[in-house]
């Protein structure tokens, strides 16, 4: 596993997420939050690297911050985070492990676009943003306001949005975020009535092909470990290169 790859993905992930959220300096970590949309996407603690003597202080500061925000406190940890016994400290403070996330890389070059008789993939233009955002939010059961919050992030020149149509009807979405020589696939969503019909497969294949044509050294994505999505990505040439662990203390 390449340390350069891990550093690049964590840098890209942080860059992308930080544009959506408020940031709080915890002096040894960064906390993300959002004033109006209370979902886990916007609320977590990352980039954890306190001095050994400051670990318990940091965890308590994070807990106090999210208590004020009236939201669960979640630490999302990568292999870069320190100290090595951080998870023991989290458990001592009442945090519990959640299902980890798998960071997956596409290993094999593609030379052909996806071939399907029923699913068409197109780049989604600026004037279609509202439709794209509505389909994405509906696919993931997210509040529609998330689409408006993400407009400036998902409408810039680093992000390419894809729309899948099934027999001409909008059916799914994907976003490809390209930076630091890496393409990151996100928001792979399919409307409930179009699932299990090849929509996600066609979207992912097209995004991988385009990421390679952009000259990206790697194309990666993050998904919940053990999920149906992870199994789908494995079938399309992805493999897990590392895990991001999650520890949560519920707001009470």
C-alpha positions in Angstrom: 0.0 0.0 0.0 1.5 3.3 -1.1 1.9 6.0 1.6 1.7 8.5 -1.2 -1.7 7.2 -2.2 -3.0 7.4 1.3 -1.7 10.9 1.8 -3.2 12.0 -1.6 -6.6 10.5 -0.9 -6.8 12.0 2.6 -5.7 15.4 1.2 -8.3 15.2 -1.5 -11.1 14.0 0.8 -10.3 16.8 3.3 -10.2 19.4 0.5 -13.5 18.3 -0.9 -15.3 18.0 2.4 -13.9 21.2 3.9 -15.7 23.2 1.2 -19.1 22.1 2.4 -18.6 22.5 6.1 -17.7 24.8 9.0 -14.2 24.0 10.5 -13.3 24.0 14.1 -9.6 23.9 15.2 -9.4 21.5 18.2 -5.6 21.9 18.5 -4.7 18.4 17.3 -7.6 17.7 15.0 -10.2 19.4 12.9 -14.0 19.1 13.4 -16.5 19.6 10.6 -20.0 20.8 11.2 -22.9 22.6 9.5 -25.3 25.1 10.9 -28.5 24.0 9.2 -28.2 20.4 7.9 -27.9 17.9 10.7 -26.6 14.7 8.9 -23.4 12.7 9.5 -21.9 13.8 6.2 -21.3 17.3 7.7 -20.3 16.3 11.3 -17.1 14.5 12.2 -13.6 14.9 13.6 -10.7 14.2 11.3 -6.9 14.8 10.9 -6.2 13.6 14.4 -2.6 14.1 15.6 -2.4 15.5 19.2 0.6 15.1 21.4 0.3 12.0 23.6 -0.4 14.2 26.7 -3.3 16.0 24.9 -5.3 13.0 23.6 -7.9 13.0 26.5 -8.2 16.8 26.4 -8.8 16.7 22.6 -11.5 14.0 22.9 -13.2 15.9 25.7 -13.1 19.2 23.6 -14.6 17.4 20.6 -17.4 15.9 22.8 -18.2 19.3 24.3 -18.3 20.9 20.9 -20.8 18.4 19.4 -22.9 18.5 22.6 -23.3 22.3 22.0 -24.1 21.5 18.3 -26.6 18.9 19.5 -25.3 16.2 17.3 -23.4 12.9 17.6 -19.6 13.2 17.9 -17.9 11.0 15.4 -14.1 10.5 14.8 -13.3 9.3 11.3 -9.8 7.9 11.4 -7.3 7.1 8.7 -4.0 5.1 9.0 -2.3 8.5 9.2 -4.0 9.5 12.5 -2.2 9.3 15.8 -1.5 8.1 18.5 -1.6 4.4 17.9 -3.8 3.8 21.0 -6.2 6.5 20.0 -9.1 4.1 19.8 -8.5 2.9 23.3 -8.8 6.5 24.6 -12.0 6.9 22.5 -13.6 3.8 24.0 -12.6 5.1 27.5 -14.6 8.2 26.8 -17.8 6.3 25.8 -17.2 6.1 22.0 -18.2 2.9 20.1 -17.0 1.6 16.8 -19.2 1.8 13.8 -19.1 0.1 10.4 -15.8 1.2 8.8 -15.4 2.7 5.4 -13.4 1.0 2.6 -11.2 3.2 0.4 -11.0 1.4 -2.9 -8.8 1.9 -6.0 -9.5 0.9 -9.6 -6.6 -1.3 -10.7 -7.1 -2.0 -14.4 -7.0 0.5 -17.3 -10.2 0.7 -19.3 -10.3 1.2 -23.1 -14.0 1.0 -23.9 -17.0 3.0 -22.7 -19.8 1.1 -21.0 -22.0 -0.8 -23.4 -25.7 -1.0 -22.4 -28.9 -1.1 -24.4 -31.0 0.6 -21.7 -28.8 3.1 -19.7 -27.4 6.3 -21.2 -24.7 8.3 -19.4 -24.3 12.0 -20.0 -22.3 14.8 -18.4 -24.8 17.0 -16.5 -24.6 20.7 -17.4 -25.0 23.7 -15.2 -28.6 24.2 -16.2 -29.4 20.7 -15.1 -27.9 21.1 -11.6 -31.2 21.3 -9.7 -32.5 18.1 -11.4 -29.2 16.3 -10.7 -29.2 17.4 -7.1 -32.8 16.3 -6.5 -32.1 12.9 -7.9 -28.9 12.5 -5.8 -30.7 13.6 -2.6 -33.7 11.3 -3.3 -31.4 8.4 -4.0 -29.6 8.8 -0.7 -32.6 10.0 1.3 -30.9 13.3 2.0 -32.6 16.6 2.6 -33.1 18.5 -0.6 -31.4 21.5 1.0 -28.1 19.6 0.7 -28.2 20.1 -3.1 -28.3 23.9 -2.6 -25.6 23.8 0.0 -23.4 21.8 -2.4 -24.0 24.0 -5.5 -20.7 25.9 -5.3 -18.7 22.7 -4.7 -20.3 20.4 -7.3 -20.5 23.1 -9.9 -16.8 24.0 -10.2 -14.2 22.9 -12.7 -12.8 20.2 -10.5 -16.0 18.3 -10.3 -17.8 16.5 -13.2 -21.4 15.4 -12.6 -22.9 12.5 -14.5 -26.6 11.7 -15.0 -27.9 8.3 -16.0 -31.1 7.9 -18.0 -33.0 4.7 -18.4 -35.0 4.8 -21.6 -34.8 8.6 -21.5 -35.9 8.9 -17.8 -33.4 10.2 -15.2 -32.4 7.3 -13.0 -29.1 8.0 -11.2 -26.2 10.3 -10.5 -22.4 10.3 -9.9 -19.8 12.9 -9.2 -16.1 12.7 -10.2 -13.8 15.0 -8.3 -10.4 15.4 -9.8 -7.4 16.9 -7.9 -3.8 16.1 -6.9 -3.5 13.6 -9.8 -6.4 11.6 -8.4 -10.0 11.0 -9.4 -12.5 10.5 -6.6 -15.9 9.0 -7.3 -18.7 10.0 -5.1 -22.5 10.3 -4.9 -23.2 7.1 -6.9 -26.9 7.1 -6.4 -29.8 5.3 -8.1 -33.5 6.1 -7.7 -35.3 3.2 -5.9 -37.4 2.3 -8.9 -34.3 1.9 -11.2 -32.1 -0.2 -8.9 -30.6 -3.6 -9.9 -30.9 -2.6 -13.5 -27.2 -1.6 -14.3 -27.5 2.1 -13.6 -24.7 2.3 -11.1 -22.5 0.0 -13.1 -22.8 2.2 -16.2 -22.1 5.3 -14.2 -19.0 4.0 -12.5 -17.5 2.5 -15.6 -17.9 5.8 -17.5 -16.4 7.8 -14.6 -13.3 5.5 -14.4 -12.8 5.8 -18.1 -13.0 9.6 -17.9 -10.7 9.8 -14.9 -8.1 7.9 -16.7 -8.4 10.1 -19.8 -7.9 13.1 -17.6 -4.5 11.8 -16.8 -5.2 10.8 -13.1 -2.7 8.4 -11.7 -5.4 6.8 -9.5 -9.2 6.6 -9.4 -10.6 5.9 -6.0 -13.8 5.9 -4.0 -15.0 5.4 -0.4 -17.9 3.1 0.6 -19.2 1.3 3.6 -17.3 -1.9 4.3 -19.3 -5.0 3.7 -22.1 -3.2 1.8 -23.7 -4.1 -1.5 -22.0 -1.1 -3.0 -18.6 -2.5 -2.0 -19.4 -5.8 -3.7 -20.5 -4.0 -6.8 -17.2 -2.0 -7.0 -15.2 -5.2 -6.6 -17.0 -6.6 -9.6 -15.9 -3.5 -11.6 -12.2 -3.7 -10.9 -11.9 -2.0 -7.5 -10.0 -3.4 -4.5 -9.8 -2.1 -0.9 -6.5 -0.5 -0.1 -7.2 0.7 3.4 -10.0 1.3 5.9 -11.2 4.5 7.6 -12.6 3.6 11.0 -15.4 5.5 12.8 -16.0 5.9 16.5 -19.2 7.6 17.6 -20.5 8.9 20.9 -24.3 9.7 20.6 -25.6 13.1 21.5 -27.7 12.8 24.7 
